[in-house]
Amino acid sequence: MATKTQIAEEIKDILAEEFECDRSAIKDETNLFTELDLDSIDAVDLVVRLQKLTQKRVNPEDFKKIRTFGEVVDIVEKLINE
């Protein structure tokens, strides 16, 4: 069972590696689209990476509502710890 901090660090790694985001700029309240400049294609790519991370299917409807890094961490934590 992963801790929330471990999950957040893994997702920061993905954002930094795949989307060239500045790791130090990523906080719970950071908006994925306005602050990290992700677009809808990036969001799909992120979902694919999160599915690989969790080994579970990410519900696209849940992900459509997500706007912040903290919300991503919460969804992934829920999936991992189910």
Secondary structure, DSSP 8 states (H G I E B T S, - for coil): ---HHHHHHHHHHHHHHHH---GGG--TT-BTTTTS---HHHHHHHHHHHHHHHTS---HHHHHT--BHHHHHHHHHHHHT-
